[in-house]
Amino acid sequence: MKKSNLEKDEQLLPRVFCWAKIKPNKQGSFEDYLWHMTVEAKKRKCLFVLCVLGPVNSNFIKDINDIGCEIVFLNENKIRYPWRIIKLLHHYKANILHTHFVGPADIFLLIIRCFWSGKIVFTDHSSNPLLYSSSFFLKAKIQNAKRFFLSFFIDLYLPVSDFVEDRICKNVPSAQHKIHRLYNGIDLKRFKSYGNMDDKKFILSSLNICDDELVVSFIGQLATEKGIHLCLNAIDRLLKTHKKFHFLIVGDGDKKLLVNDFYRNSIDKKYIHVLGSRSDVDDILRVTDVLLVPSLWGEAFSLTAAEGIASSVPVIASNIGGITEIVKDNYNGLLIKIDCEKELGKSIEYLLDSPDVRIRMGLNGRSHAVENFSLDVMVEKTYKYYKDLLLLSSYKKSYSFFNRKKST
């Protein structure tokens, strides 16, 4: 009897194979999340295997290895063949596959389900596309048909915002009972405002900025959908007409040439700082007075905006998608019309000229982040969902066995 109870306990212990794609040479909030998931797995004495695509920050690998977590590397070529994942799932005796990038419109998951009997958890980070066309709507109908069919093989959906949850419910109404909104979490110990002015002065001096000068920042992918071109145009005009401030550009992407041209052609180069991709975004935010997030598409969430409010920085963002669950207009930032350069410029000018408003919004932002976007809470809830899935599965098996026995 004791042996059967032990076997049952082992069946209920999560053995997670987490499938994720992370950016090389970067330590952001998604990497923080994966790190905390591995630490929590060790505390709970359960297996957490991290499978990542592409090159990875060497420090991140070392940290994962140091706590004894398994990490598997697959490149884009290897990931095309589902049996590689199936083989790994059987090798680690995984009972949960948690995927962050292969979604319920991908036939890949159906093939996995046919050759593996564990539970599939899907965290939906997907944003709405930027452009719509006749071909888009046809493609969307095909995708929705796939989503409906494959929803029968997804055991749990974890959308990162109410915006994404509503989209899943609309596309796959039959899956509503399997959907649990789970906000992305932010490491609130990492992202916070400076308590020590000497630390702030040190970071500012490393950027050649005086401690009495204001800082506006754009942090994210240098891409059209992120609205970087709107920022460049608005900042260019403000630097010519407004009292001087510094503009930090953090990130990389296909609009890098546009950013470099902006810097070369600027008559105020000392106020423009093109910093590239960075892992010290928390330090950048601590010296930022205004953060810009003028996205043109329906963002699923916006880690940058969440990191900003957690750092007590007022955020100017587009009134679209999951961003509106992070930035509350006139409370912890300003929401502006989509693709409106003029309103962006006016909002930047207003906050630069209103120190009391910036302080109030910063304090409100920190409170909102603590209440809603705690990484510790996100990780705890994720493991709870794992356990609930396995308990439900065990109950169904026991119930099925009992009914068969009763019928005989």
Secondary structure, DSSP 8 states (H G I E B T S, - for coil): -HHHHHHHHHHTS-EEEEEEE--TT---HHHHHHHHHHHHHHHHT-EEEEEEES---HHHHHHHHHTT-EEEEE-TTGGG-HHHHHHHHHHTT-SEEEESSS-TT-HHHHHHHHH--SEEEEEE-----S---HHHHHHHHHHHHHHHHHGGG--EEEESSHHHHHHHHHH-GGGGGGB------B-TTTS---S-HHHHHHHHHHTT--TTS-EEEEES--SGGGTHHHHHHHHHHHHHHS---EEEEE--STTHHHHHHHHHH-S-GGGEEEEES-S-HHHHHHT-SEEEE--SS--S--HHHHHHHHTT--EEEES-GGGGGT--BTTTEEEE-TT-HHHHHHHHHHHHT-HHHHHHHHHHHHHHHHHH-BHHHHHHHHHHHHHHHHHHHHHHHHHHHHHHHHH-
